[in-house]
Amino acid sequence: MKLIAALALSFCAAHAGAQSVVTLAEGTPKVLRGATWYKLVPGIALEEADIVTVGPKQQLQVETASGSIVNVTGEATLVVSLAKDGTLTLKMPSGFAKAVVKTPPVRLDLPEFDVLAGEAIVVVHADPPEVFIEAGNAKIVEIPDSRTFVPLDQPARLAEEIAAFAT
């Protein structure tokens, strides 16, 4: 009953605000929310700090309120970050993803660099680090003096990069 209530609440929240929602889940992708693992199914909204795993021969598709679509296949791990304006950031230590991005930009945070994509189609692979920009505008950002490129590490630099990209 607890699981059903949590999933129903998550589904309702997805349609109430600017959230990112699972629109396709093949196989058994899972999300770690708090201290509990849940199976992801279409209609579930992703939340801040969710850890998502996609296993071999599995697929997960996430759609933002603005219409951006991120599709993840094969073995992958994602950590979700959602800005108040609906901007989606996926920290991706492993895996493969293809994103069709509208505005606001989507940020794909890979181990070696970040990809900021807006009005673009990009394909990324975390290990080995690869990016292919099929169409549109995307920016690859590498911060050499930083272990990671997250708001807690260098918030001013992150804000500058996003602002410069968005203009």
ChimeraX commands (.cxc) that place a marker at each C-alpha (Angstrom):
marker #1 position 0.00,0.00,0.00 radius 0.5
marker #1 position 2.89,2.35,0.84 radius 0.5
marker #1 position 4.40,1.77,-2.63 radius 0.5
marker #1 position 1.09,2.42,-4.40 radius 0.5
marker #1 position 0.58,5.65,-2.44 radius 0.5
marker #1 position 4.11,6.85,-3.20 radius 0.5
marker #1 position 3.77,6.09,-6.88 radius 0.5
marker #1 position 0.34,7.73,-7.11 radius 0.5
marker #1 position 1.66,10.85,-5.38 radius 0.5
marker #1 position 4.64,10.95,-7.71 radius 0.5
marker #1 position 2.37,10.57,-10.78 radius 0.5
marker #1 position 0.09,13.40,-9.63 radius 0.5
marker #1 position 3.05,15.67,-8.89 radius 0.5
marker #1 position 4.41,15.07,-12.37 radius 0.5
marker #1 position 1.36,16.57,-13.98 radius 0.5
marker #1 position 1.09,19.47,-11.52 radius 0.5
marker #1 position 4.48,21.14,-12.07 radius 0.5
marker #1 position 7.54,21.33,-14.28 radius 0.5
marker #1 position 8.89,17.85,-13.67 radius 0.5
marker #1 position 10.60,15.12,-15.60 radius 0.5
marker #1 position 8.46,12.03,-16.13 radius 0.5
marker #1 position 9.32,8.48,-17.18 radius 0.5
marker #1 position 7.53,7.86,-20.48 radius 0.5
marker #1 position 9.07,4.49,-21.39 radius 0.5
marker #1 position 10.54,1.76,-19.20 radius 0.5
marker #1 position 11.53,-1.54,-20.83 radius 0.5
marker #1 position 12.93,-4.27,-18.63 radius 0.5
marker #1 position 13.24,-3.39,-14.96 radius 0.5
marker #1 position 14.91,0.01,-14.56 radius 0.5
marker #1 position 14.89,1.06,-10.91 radius 0.5
marker #1 position 15.08,4.22,-8.86 radius 0.5
marker #1 position 16.56,4.63,-5.40 radius 0.5
marker #1 position 14.46,7.25,-3.66 radius 0.5
marker #1 position 15.50,7.87,-0.09 radius 0.5
marker #1 position 16.40,4.42,1.20 radius 0.5
marker #1 position 13.98,2.41,-0.96 radius 0.5
marker #1 position 14.33,0.91,-4.44 radius 0.5
marker #1 position 11.30,1.17,-6.74 radius 0.5
marker #1 position 10.69,-0.26,-10.21 radius 0.5
marker #1 position 10.26,2.56,-12.72 radius 0.5
marker #1 position 7.12,2.51,-14.86 radius 0.5
marker #1 position 5.72,5.11,-17.27 radius 0.5
marker #1 position 4.08,8.04,-15.50 radius 0.5
marker #1 position 6.48,8.20,-12.56 radius 0.5
marker #1 position 8.03,11.63,-11.94 radius 0.5
marker #1 position 11.74,11.78,-11.20 radius 0.5
marker #1 position 12.67,13.74,-8.10 radius 0.5
marker #1 position 15.74,15.60,-6.90 radius 0.5
marker #1 position 18.57,13.21,-5.89 radius 0.5
marker #1 position 16.91,10.10,-7.35 radius 0.5
marker #1 position 19.46,7.47,-8.37 radius 0.5
marker #1 position 18.31,5.59,-11.46 radius 0.5
marker #1 position 19.79,2.31,-12.70 radius 0.5
marker #1 position 19.20,0.77,-16.09 radius 0.5
marker #1 position 20.43,-2.78,-16.62 radius 0.5
marker #1 position 21.67,-4.60,-19.70 radius 0.5
marker #1 position 19.06,-4.92,-22.46 radius 0.5
marker #1 position 16.88,-2.34,-20.72 radius 0.5
marker #1 position 15.67,1.08,-21.82 radius 0.5
marker #1 position 14.41,4.17,-20.03 radius 0.5
marker #1 position 12.97,7.34,-21.52 radius 0.5
marker #1 position 12.39,10.55,-19.57 radius 0.5
marker #1 position 10.47,13.57,-20.84 radius 0.5
marker #1 position 10.63,17.05,-19.35 radius 0.5
marker #1 position 7.73,19.49,-19.10 radius 0.5
marker #1 position 9.26,21.49,-21.97 radius 0.5
marker #1 position 9.27,18.45,-24.26 radius 0.5
marker #1 position 12.92,17.40,-24.04 radius 0.5
marker #1 position 13.42,13.63,-24.23 radius 0.5
marker #1 position 16.36,11.66,-22.81 radius 0.5
marker #1 position 16.61,7.98,-23.74 radius 0.5
marker #1 position 19.02,5.72,-21.83 radius 0.5
marker #1 position 19.83,2.18,-22.95 radius 0.5
marker #1 position 22.04,-0.61,-21.65 radius 0.5
marker #1 position 23.85,-0.49,-18.35 radius 0.5
marker #1 position 23.68,3.02,-16.94 radius 0.5
marker #1 position 23.48,4.92,-13.69 radius 0.5
marker #1 position 21.98,8.41,-13.40 radius 0.5
marker #1 position 21.68,10.86,-10.53 radius 0.5
marker #1 position 18.83,13.34,-11.08 radius 0.5
marker #1 position 18.94,17.05,-10.33 radius 0.5
marker #1 position 15.99,19.32,-11.13 radius 0.5
marker #1 position 16.12,23.11,-11.10 radius 0.5
marker #1 position 13.07,25.15,-10.16 radius 0.5
marker #1 position 12.65,26.24,-13.78 radius 0.5
marker #1 position 12.45,22.62,-14.91 radius 0.5
marker #1 position 16.04,22.31,-16.12 radius 0.5
marker #1 position 17.12,18.68,-15.90 radius 0.5
marker #1 position 20.65,17.62,-14.97 radius 0.5
marker #1 position 21.65,13.98,-15.18 radius 0.5
marker #1 position 24.93,13.02,-13.57 radius 0.5
marker #1 position 25.94,9.98,-15.59 radius 0.5
marker #1 position 28.97,8.09,-14.21 radius 0.5
marker #1 position 28.24,5.21,-16.58 radius 0.5
marker #1 position 26.02,4.49,-19.54 radius 0.5
marker #1 position 24.82,5.68,-22.94 radius 0.5
marker #1 position 22.13,8.27,-23.65 radius 0.5
marker #1 position 20.54,10.13,-26.53 radius 0.5
marker #1 position 18.81,13.42,-25.81 radius 0.5
marker #1 position 16.47,15.48,-27.97 radius 0.5
marker #1 position 16.57,18.78,-26.12 radius 0.5
marker #1 position 14.36,21.84,-26.18 radius 0.5
marker #1 position 14.69,24.95,-23.99 radius 0.5
marker #1 position 15.55,25.08,-21.08 radius 0.5
marker #1 position 18.82,23.20,-21.67 radius 0.5
marker #1 position 19.51,19.71,-20.38 radius 0.5
marker #1 position 22.86,19.11,-18.71 radius 0.5
marker #1 position 24.52,15.71,-19.01 radius 0.5
marker #1 position 27.26,15.52,-16.38 radius 0.5
marker #1 position 29.80,12.88,-17.47 radius 0.5
marker #1 position 32.95,11.92,-15.55 radius 0.5
marker #1 position 35.32,13.77,-17.92 radius 0.5
marker #1 position 33.17,16.73,-18.99 radius 0.5
marker #1 position 29.66,18.19,-19.05 radius 0.5
marker #1 position 27.43,18.58,-22.07 radius 0.5
marker #1 position 24.99,21.50,-22.06 radius 0.5
marker #1 position 22.42,20.98,-24.80 radius 0.5
marker #1 position 19.64,23.33,-25.85 radius 0.5
marker #1 position 17.56,22.89,-29.01 radius 0.5
marker #1 position 19.82,19.99,-29.96 radius 0.5
marker #1 position 20.11,16.27,-30.46 radius 0.5
marker #1 position 23.13,14.77,-28.69 radius 0.5
marker #1 position 24.42,11.27,-28.05 radius 0.5
marker #1 position 26.75,10.66,-25.09 radius 0.5
marker #1 position 28.66,7.70,-23.72 radius 0.5
marker #1 position 30.17,7.98,-20.25 radius 0.5
marker #1 position 32.85,5.30,-20.46 radius 0.5
marker #1 position 34.79,5.84,-22.66 radius 0.5
marker #1 position 33.80,9.52,-22.74 radius 0.5
marker #1 position 32.26,10.32,-26.10 radius 0.5
marker #1 position 29.79,12.88,-27.42 radius 0.5
marker #1 position 28.18,13.28,-30.82 radius 0.5
marker #1 position 26.11,16.35,-31.64 radius 0.5
marker #1 position 23.62,15.25,-34.30 radius 0.5
marker #1 position 21.95,18.63,-34.65 radius 0.5
marker #1 position 21.52,21.98,-32.96 radius 0.5
marker #1 position 23.49,23.69,-30.22 radius 0.5
marker #1 position 25.46,21.94,-27.53 radius 0.5
marker #1 position 28.47,22.93,-25.51 radius 0.5
marker #1 position 31.10,20.69,-23.95 radius 0.5
marker #1 position 32.48,22.12,-20.74 radius 0.5
marker #1 position 35.59,20.88,-18.98 radius 0.5
marker #1 position 36.72,22.39,-15.70 radius 0.5
marker #1 position 40.39,21.39,-15.30 radius 0.5
marker #1 position 40.79,22.65,-11.71 radius 0.5
marker #1 position 37.70,20.88,-10.43 radius 0.5
marker #1 position 36.97,17.31,-9.37 radius 0.5
marker #1 position 33.36,17.66,-10.43 radius 0.5
marker #1 position 31.28,20.33,-12.10 radius 0.5
marker #1 position 28.30,20.61,-9.80 radius 0.5
marker #1 position 26.65,23.61,-8.16 radius 0.5
marker #1 position 28.24,22.78,-4.78 radius 0.5
marker #1 position 31.73,22.65,-6.26 radius 0.5
marker #1 position 31.82,25.79,-8.41 radius 0.5
marker #1 position 28.39,27.43,-8.41 radius 0.5
marker #1 position 29.50,30.73,-9.95 radius 0.5
marker #1 position 31.27,29.00,-12.83 radius 0.5
marker #1 position 28.24,26.77,-13.46 radius 0.5
marker #1 position 25.92,29.79,-13.55 radius 0.5
marker #1 position 28.27,31.61,-15.95 radius 0.5
marker #1 position 28.45,28.64,-18.34 radius 0.5
marker #1 position 24.67,28.14,-18.40 radius 0.5
marker #1 position 23.99,31.86,-18.83 radius 0.5
marker #1 position 26.51,32.14,-21.65 radius 0.5
marker #1 position 25.05,29.10,-23.37 radius 0.5
marker #1 position 21.43,30.26,-23.03 radius 0.5
marker #1 position 22.13,33.64,-24.66 radius 0.5
marker link #1:1,2 radius 0.2
marker link #1:2,3 radius 0.2
marker link #1:3,4 radius 0.2
marker link #1:4,5 radius 0.2
marker link #1:5,6 radius 0.2
marker link #1:6,7 radius 0.2
marker link #1:7,8 radius 0.2
marker link #1:8,9 radius 0.2
marker link #1:9,10 radius 0.2
marker link #1:10,11 radius 0.2
marker link #1:11,12 radius 0.2
marker link #1:12,13 radius 0.2
marker link #1:13,14 radius 0.2
marker link #1:14,15 radius 0.2
marker link #1:15,16 radius 0.2
marker link #1:16,17 radius 0.2
marker link #1:17,18 radius 0.2
marker link #1:18,19 radius 0.2
marker link #1:19,20 radius 0.2
marker link #1:20,21 radius 0.2
marker link #1:21,22 radius 0.2
marker link #1:22,23 radius 0.2
marker link #1:23,24 radius 0.2
marker link #1:24,25 radius 0.2
marker link #1:25,26 radius 0.2
marker link #1:26,27 radius 0.2
marker link #1:27,28 radius 0.2
marker link #1:28,29 radius 0.2
marker link #1:29,30 radius 0.2
marker link #1:30,31 radius 0.2
marker link #1:31,32 radius 0.2
marker link #1:32,33 radius 0.2
marker link #1:33,34 radius 0.2
marker link #1:34,35 radius 0.2
marker link #1:35,36 radius 0.2
marker link #1:36,37 radius 0.2
marker link #1:37,38 radius 0.2
marker link #1:38,39 radius 0.2
marker link #1:39,40 radius 0.2
marker link #1:40,41 radius 0.2
marker link #1:41,42 radius 0.2
marker link #1:42,43 radius 0.2
marker link #1:43,44 radius 0.2
marker link #1:44,45 radius 0.2
marker link #1:45,46 radius 0.2
marker link #1:46,47 radius 0.2
marker link #1:47,48 radius 0.2
marker link #1:48,49 radius 0.2
marker link #1:49,50 radius 0.2
marker link #1:50,51 radius 0.2
marker link #1:51,52 radius 0.2
marker link #1:52,53 radius 0.2
marker link #1:53,54 radius 0.2
marker link #1:54,55 radius 0.2
marker link #1:55,56 radius 0.2
marker link #1:56,57 radius 0.2
marker link #1:57,58 radius 0.2
marker link #1:58,59 radius 0.2
marker link #1:59,60 radius 0.2
marker link #1:60,61 radius 0.2
marker link #1:61,62 radius 0.2
marker link #1:62,63 radius 0.2
marker link #1:63,64 radius 0.2
marker link #1:64,65 radius 0.2
marker link #1:65,66 radius 0.2
marker link #1:66,67 radius 0.2
marker link #1:67,68 radius 0.2
marker link #1:68,69 radius 0.2
marker link #1:69,70 radius 0.2
marker link #1:70,71 radius 0.2
marker link #1:71,72 radius 0.2
marker link #1:72,73 radius 0.2
marker link #1:73,74 radius 0.2
marker link #1:74,75 radius 0.2
marker link #1:75,76 radius 0.2
marker link #1:76,77 radius 0.2
marker link #1:77,78 radius 0.2
marker link #1:78,79 radius 0.2
marker link #1:79,80 radius 0.2
marker link #1:80,81 radius 0.2
marker link #1:81,82 radius 0.2
marker link #1:82,83 radius 0.2
marker link #1:83,84 radius 0.2
marker link #1:84,85 radius 0.2
marker link #1:85,86 radius 0.2
marker link #1:86,87 radius 0.2
marker link #1:87,88 radius 0.2
marker link #1:88,89 radius 0.2
marker link #1:89,90 radius 0.2
marker link #1:90,91 radius 0.2
marker link #1:91,92 radius 0.2
marker link #1:92,93 radius 0.2
marker link #1:93,94 radius 0.2
marker link #1:94,95 radius 0.2
marker link #1:95,96 radius 0.2
marker link #1:96,97 radius 0.2
marker link #1:97,98 radius 0.2
marker link #1:98,99 radius 0.2
marker link #1:99,100 radius 0.2
marker link #1:100,101 radius 0.2
marker link #1:101,102 radius 0.2
marker link #1:102,103 radius 0.2
marker link #1:103,104 radius 0.2
marker link #1:104,105 radius 0.2
marker link #1:105,106 radius 0.2
marker link #1:106,107 radius 0.2
marker link #1:107,108 radius 0.2
marker link #1:108,109 radius 0.2
marker link #1:109,110 radius 0.2
marker link #1:110,111 radius 0.2
marker link #1:111,112 radius 0.2
marker link #1:112,113 radius 0.2
marker link #1:113,114 radius 0.2
marker link #1:114,115 radius 0.2
marker link #1:115,116 radius 0.2
marker link #1:116,117 radius 0.2
marker link #1:117,118 radius 0.2
marker link #1:118,119 radius 0.2
marker link #1:119,120 radius 0.2
marker link #1:120,121 radius 0.2
marker link #1:121,122 radius 0.2
marker link #1:122,123 radius 0.2
marker link #1:123,124 radius 0.2
marker link #1:124,125 radius 0.2
marker link #1:125,126 radius 0.2
marker link #1:126,127 radius 0.2
marker link #1:127,128 radius 0.2
marker link #1:128,129 radius 0.2
marker link #1:129,130 radius 0.2
marker link #1:130,131 radius 0.2
marker link #1:131,132 radius 0.2
marker link #1:132,133 radius 0.2
marker link #1:133,134 radius 0.2
marker link #1:134,135 radius 0.2
marker link #1:135,136 radius 0.2
marker link #1:136,137 radius 0.2
marker link #1:137,138 radius 0.2
marker link #1:138,139 radius 0.2
marker link #1:139,140 radius 0.2
marker link #1:140,141 radius 0.2
marker link #1:141,142 radius 0.2
marker link #1:142,143 radius 0.2
marker link #1:143,144 radius 0.2
marker link #1:144,145 radius 0.2
marker link #1:145,146 radius 0.2
marker link #1:146,147 radius 0.2
marker link #1:147,148 radius 0.2
marker link #1:148,149 radius 0.2
marker link #1:149,150 radius 0.2
marker link #1:150,151 radius 0.2
marker link #1:151,152 radius 0.2
marker link #1:152,153 radius 0.2
marker link #1:153,154 radius 0.2
marker link #1:154,155 radius 0.2
marker link #1:155,156 radius 0.2
marker link #1:156,157 radius 0.2
marker link #1:157,158 radius 0.2
marker link #1:158,159 radius 0.2
marker link #1:159,160 radius 0.2
marker link #1:160,161 radius 0.2
marker link #1:161,162 radius 0.2
marker link #1:162,163 radius 0.2
marker link #1:163,164 radius 0.2
marker link #1:164,165 radius 0.2
marker link #1:165,166 radius 0.2
marker link #1:166,167 radius 0.2
view
